[in-house]
Amino acid sequence: MSSVRVSRHARTRMIAAVATVCALSATPLAPRAVAADTPPYSETYRPQFHFTPAQNWMNDPNGLIFYKGEYHLFFQYNPSGNSWGNMSWGHAVSTDLVHWKQLPVAIPQDDQEMIFSGAVVLDRDNTTGFGTRKNPPLVAVYTSAQKASGRQQQALAYSTDGGTTWTKYHDNPVLDIGSNNFRDPKVFWYAPTRRWLMAVSLADQHKISFYSSADLKHWTHQSDFGPAGATGGVWECPDLFPLPVDGDPKKTKWVLAVNLNPGGIAGGSGAQYFVGDFDGEKFTSDDSGATYTPPSGTVMQGFESGSFGDWTATGTAFGSAPAAGPVDGQQTVTGFEGQAFANSFHGGDAPTGTLTSPAFTVTGDYLNFKVGGGNHPHRPGSVLGDQPAPTGETLADFEGRTYTSPIGDWTTTGDAFGAGPAQGTLPDQGQVSGYLGNGLVNSFLNGDASIGTLTSPAFTIDRKYLDFLIGGGYHPASSDAPTAVQLVVDGKVVRSATGSNGEALNWASWDLSGLQGKQARIKVVDDNTGGWGHLNLDQVVLSDTQAKPSSTETAVNLLVDGKVVQSATGDDSENLDWASFNTMAYKGKTARIQIVDANSGGWGHVLADQFTTADKPALNTTRRAHWLDYGADFYAANTWTDAPGGRRVMIAWMNNWNYGQAIPTSPWRSADSFPRRLSLQTVNGEVRLIQQPVRELTGLRGAGTRVPSTRVANTTAPLAVHGSSLEFQADVTPGTADRFGLDVRTGGGQRTRIGYDTATGEVYIDRTASGATDFDPAFSGVQRAPLALHGGPLSLHVLVDASSVEVYAQNARGEQVTLTDQIFPDPSSTGVDAFAEGGTAALDHMQAWQLKSVWR
């Protein structure tokens, strides 16, 4: 169960990963209101063949069991609202994994506990005594989250009427280790020992604990697994199950699925898996004990000489020489090679500086190195070092005791802005920085709960740009409750900006082209009472100079022709891990490596070591892990118990804690992935998990279209396929193109790109132009998955719904990756195109089907 504590943790990590910048939009996408007479399950963005609750918030699927002809889907549910809270078990059933009937809440929260994730089993032998041998009970083993203490305990509830009504066990909890991070039990019957087994997460220790019991009431600890694989966030929602390898029932392996947040391969939430053996007490991964050896190459800089040599340092952050371990005030540093490394923690997080290599000629395919420290990525267009305020007409600098400015008095409504500017940080607020002088607009007065507006007098637009410093919450003008600075002309909002969930102010700029000579007002809006429900503003200037944001990065950058062409950052950790720059496109060019610490806040330092030219990329721990899905929206993955025919079917929460509570859906929020059948296959000598949509999907197929073979050369070619609910299978053969593939949900300037990058050998989903993306800074982006084609075609099996894309990609050798992403396109964007960039590609085969709605 991803609790609200975890969602805040994820958001903290997201804040650290995003520089304090503004989201600017000349024509922001407005949220779509749901008309009172809109039929259920026909709202904008409502999935038509994925499960969603009729209304309210949903997250983790749990308690999955097949019982008496029905698949039971329990799920984390808020019966009272459209955001996380009041965690109870929702309930739905299906006879075919496709058509779902939502039932009343199964296990509601109460004054003492919230009902976090868990499992449901059929107690056939009535080991609990909750039923009878003739009418064995269904038993839910769930995490009881204590409201008063935050302690997480394992508890029981049981049903003797097929899962309709549930009774909590009078002697709960049945397992308590005194922890606030002990959750999400997956329980199953293990026939060889005739005992119940539990896999449960020690979330903050990156471990899965295994327990056994004869009666589901008394549990004995057996063993722990982990840390292993990806450990960038808390471990949650484990699942453990056997599968035959290559269809041979005599050759069985066990799969341990572990969800983690943050630290997923696409950022934020993710789901990894381990293949290995289980003996009823201990799980052993096939990868256990394996050490990683990076590709060999030529070391350019390992910082072993005792000095920086011909590398040039600025500022004080990096000290006078490489560090031989942690410096004063720093935690233990691990992962560096040899005896020394670059470390910008000299003097703590506050100092800044750079460390730059001499110029060199790029000769290799890859530049591999180790990086650690803060997660503050480079932002293109940002400027290193202090920059002067832009010159021009200052509309407000907020240095007075009241909101009086050179253009007159600003007016307020509500109570968020008070009677005058704030003098820095307000009570209970995080440290505010980046403003000039002593005063600024700060709507944290009385905390995030206060709301209001601050509006300037009218002024004439007579310069090219409007520059200003902005920070605070990221709640765009298009959201239901914005924290935004708006430019109002003729009564209409023509420009809008918002913070980035950080207290540091940074420069932003509006291009005023087409507005010259018009009368305008600036309106500062705080209509948000939730987390980061406030805004910071300072130094509003009409100028002919466009202000650029100051860098707040802690990054290793590759500079070619003086420009940053590739960048990597740490993971808010003192451990150095491998990273890699693909330098194929820059061979023969002059380059430099620059290590940058431009951040003086938390985790405001960077670690770097072992710069090596090589023919192959080095892979960090996250990239070396085995991922169930490489998309951004596949979390809390779990499988059904007792599915007919012994098949193993998985479903996941199709959302991400980075932005899950901000997605623009109403009156529901969140969907589940389409169910997938799992198998284990030997691919290139290794046992790997293979996934396919369950066969019941074919029952939804409507009209089919076979697309003739199509050659594409440096263009985008519309195909004779349209729809917002589609399934298609396609084979695309690369020619000379750098990138090629298919675009879905196209139209009106929108598209979601399903592509292949020949330079990196990766399948990707690009949702940067997919529709509504401005509701959270972590949403827009490109998700990638490694898949070498070995000269063969790319085979795609794609499911497109009103607000999601699921991609099953495979090469000719049977290697497979999956990617699942939410998208929020306009309903009119229904086209499908083929594309190729930088050369040619051929669409050899494509069969597409319209998919019927499961709700009508």
Secondary structure by P-SEA (a helix, b strand, c coil): cccaaaaaaaaaaaaaaccccccccccccccccccccccccccccccccccccccccccccccccccccbbbbbccccccccccccbbbbbcccccccbbbbccccccccccbbbcccccccccccccccccccccccccccccccccccbbbbbbbbbccccccccccccccccccccccccbbbbbbbccccbbbbbbbcccccbbbbbbbccccbbbbcccccccccccbbbcccccccccccccccbbbbbbbbbbcccccccccccccccccccccbbbbccccbbbbcbbbbbcccccccccccccccccccccccccccccccccccccccccccccccccccccbbbbbcbbbbcccbbbbcccccccccccccccccccccccccccccccccccccccbbbbccccccccccccccccccccccccccbbbbcccccccccbbbbbccccccccbbbbbbcccccccccccccbbbbbccccccbbbbbccccbbbbbbbbccccccbbbbbbbbccccccccbbbbcccccccbbbbbccccbbbbbbcccccccccccccccbbbbbbbbccccccbbbbbbbbcccccccccccccccccccbbbbcccccccccccccccccbbbbccccccbbbbbcccccccccccccccccccccccbbbbbbbbcccbbbbbbbccccccccccbbbbbcbbbbccbbbbcccccccccccbbbbbccccbbbbbccccccbbbbbcccccccbbbbbccccccccccccccbbbbbbbbcccbbbbbbbbbcccbbbbbcccccccbbbbbbbbbcccccbbbbbbcccccccccbbbbbbbccccc
